Amino acid sequence: LGALAAGALWAGYILLAGPTGRRWAGVDGVAVAFWIGFLGVTPLMLAAGAFPAPSLHVWLVGAAVGLFSSVVPYGIEMGVMRRIEPRIFGILMSLEPAVAALAALLLLGETLRPVEILAMACVVAASIGVVRTARKTTATGTELAADEGA
């Protein structure tokens, strides 16, 4: 049930972030979304006693983690989603596990089993195939193959 909810929320993000990015300038939409999330989660965290100790160091580290793991990536994604179709964005997002695995290998020395590498290679190959064969719609509504006329 949790995975189904996470998938539904992720699909909602992909479908709503593009229009949000087009409506708000720069990363203003991301800032508004984070404040809405903060205000929605804060009462629950207060009720559960889940806020960290009142230590300046802890709050600064938390702010840095939030900035570099959420605000910056989502700001970049918002800019990208203004320019590409949600379908293509969703496919490109499927590459995140491969990028994470590569980062884990380079930064932490973690490795994957051969079957995991094969699975990620299949996802990467499928993503490349879909992006390369994607159709673009012109202003007149006609479709052109992505690699035609180039």
C-alpha positions in Angstrom: 0.0 0.0 0.0 2.9 2.3 0.8 4.5 1.7 -2.6 1.2 2.3 -4.3 0.8 5.7 -2.5 4.4 6.6 -3.3 4.0 5.8 -6.9 0.7 7.8 -7.1 2.4 10.8 -5.4 5.4 10.6 -7.8 3.1 10.5 -10.8 1.3 13.5 -9.4 4.6 15.3 -9.0 5.6 14.6 -12.6 2.2 15.8 -13.9 1.9 18.9 -11.7 5.5 20.1 -11.6 5.5 21.1 -15.3 2.5 23.4 -15.1 3.8 24.8 -11.7 7.1 25.5 -13.3 5.5 27.3 -16.2 3.2 29.4 -13.9 5.9 30.5 -11.4 9.1 32.2 -12.4 12.5 30.7 -11.6 12.3 28.4 -8.7 9.5 30.2 -7.0 7.2 27.2 -7.5 9.7 25.0 -5.7 9.9 27.5 -2.8 6.1 27.7 -2.5 5.8 23.9 -2.6 8.5 23.4 0.1 6.7 25.9 2.4 3.4 24.1 1.9 5.2 20.8 2.6 6.9 22.3 5.7 3.6 23.7 7.0 1.9 20.4 6.4 4.5 18.2 8.1 5.5 20.5 11.0 2.4 19.9 13.1 2.8 16.1 12.7 6.5 16.3 13.7 5.7 18.5 16.7 3.0 16.1 17.9 5.4 13.2 17.5 8.3 15.0 19.2 10.4 14.4 16.1 12.2 17.8 15.9 15.9 17.7 16.6 17.5 19.2 19.6 17.8 23.0 19.6 21.4 22.9 18.4 22.7 25.4 15.9 25.0 22.8 14.4 22.2 20.3 13.9 19.9 22.9 12.3 22.7 24.1 10.0 23.5 20.6 8.9 19.8 19.9 8.4 19.4 23.1 6.3 22.4 22.1 4.2 21.1 18.6 3.6 17.7 20.0 2.7 19.2 22.5 0.3 21.5 20.2 -1.5 19.3 17.1 -1.5 16.0 18.7 -2.3 15.9 22.4 -3.2 18.7 22.4 -5.7 17.7 19.2 -7.5 14.0 20.1 -7.6 14.9 23.6 -8.8 16.8 22.0 -11.7 14.0 19.6 -12.4 11.5 22.4 -12.5 13.6 24.1 -15.2 13.8 20.9 -17.2 10.1 20.2 -16.9 9.3 23.5 -18.4 11.0 22.3 -21.6 10.1 18.6 -22.0 7.1 16.4 -22.0 6.1 14.7 -18.7 6.4 11.3 -20.5 10.0 12.0 -21.4 10.8 13.4 -17.9 9.4 10.3 -16.3 11.6 8.1 -18.4 14.7 10.2 -17.7 13.9 9.9 -14.0 14.1 6.2 -14.3 17.8 6.7 -14.7 18.2 8.0 -11.2 18.9 4.5 -9.7 21.8 4.0 -12.1 23.2 7.4 -11.3 22.9 6.7 -7.5 24.6 3.3 -8.0 27.5 5.0 -9.9 27.8 7.6 -7.1 27.8 4.8 -4.5 30.5 3.0 -6.4 32.7 6.1 -6.8 32.2 7.7 -3.4 31.6 4.7 -1.1 33.1 1.8 -2.9 29.7 -0.1 -2.9 29.1 -2.6 -5.7 26.1 -4.3 -7.2 25.4 -7.9 -8.1 25.5 -8.8 -11.8 21.7 -9.2 -11.9 21.3 -5.7 -10.5 23.7 -4.3 -13.1 21.9 -6.1 -15.9 18.5 -4.7 -14.7 19.8 -1.1 -14.6 21.4 -1.6 -18.0 18.0 -2.7 -19.4 16.3 0.4 -17.9 19.1 2.7 -19.3 18.8 1.1 -22.7 15.0 1.4 -22.7 15.2 5.1 -21.6 17.7 5.9 -24.4 15.4 4.2 -26.9 12.3 6.0 -25.8 14.0 9.4 -25.8 15.7 8.9 -29.2 12.4 7.8 -30.8 10.2 10.4 -29.1 8.0 12.6 -31.3 8.0 16.3 -31.0 4.9 18.3 -31.8 5.4 21.5 -33.8 3.3 24.7 -33.4 1.0 23.5 -36.2 0.3 20.3 -34.4 2.2 18.0 -36.8 4.6 15.5 -35.4 8.2 15.1 -36.4 10.6 12.4 -35.3 13.1 13.7 -32.8 16.0 12.8 -35.1 14.4 13.9 -38.4 15.6 17.2 -40.0 18.7 17.3 -37.7 
